[in-house]
């Protein structure tokens, strides 16, 4: 499901902004854009997101701005300086060189002076980012819920169409055997020139057809699946995977009816049913 959420909060030390974007996807995929040096925050955000979102391709963008001026500390690397001076004295002694190293020379020696940034309070920063992330996620989910309600209404309308096709099949089904017997009798009479038909043989053929073409069990299961689909839509929880499973079961049953139904009207209704069911299947992929 699509959605967008944003939240910003500032403290004396930081300004945090988080944007979350979601697009339709059958599974849950997360993509984080986090500034260098703050990757330690990703695991916590990933856990929080997984706990509240089941489907969708989610992109999370974190912006961190430091507001407080930081004091930069300069450290003198004394052990390294001692090593440099010892080496200089040995050089003078071995080669008889005059002079002493001056301050400018010492300061230009590699790594003698080191600038050190103070450590950040990671716990404080993580707490702030978690709070902002939660607010942004709330906004995203509110938008997704609104879209979900619109999708649910559309699915209920399509479900009503399926119920109409199911009712047509239920009405036609009982007359299939009678119509088949009439067609078979007429065909035999045409081929035999009106000779008397063996009623036992005719009854056997009709019974075989009835057993092979009976769709009552499939109709009962379809009705059950339709009711289950309707109840699932009303649940206050993620239902996308449940609806997807029900759609698969409906497709299985209607395909069986299509293979059994030796009747033009039934074939036409099956085509209409499957067309509407495919529209539902596409919509269900977008529901969490």
Secondary structure as UniProt FT lines:
FT   STRAND          3..10
FT   STRAND          14..23
FT   STRAND          28..33
FT   TURN            36..37
FT   HELIX           39..41
FT   HELIX           42..52
FT   STRAND          56..66
FT   STRAND          72..76
FT   HELIX           78..95
FT   HELIX           103..107
FT   TURN            110..111
FT   STRAND          113..117
FT   HELIX           122..173
FT   HELIX           175..192
FT   HELIX           199..213
FT   HELIX           216..233
FT   HELIX           240..260
FT   HELIX           264..284
FT   TURN            285..286
//
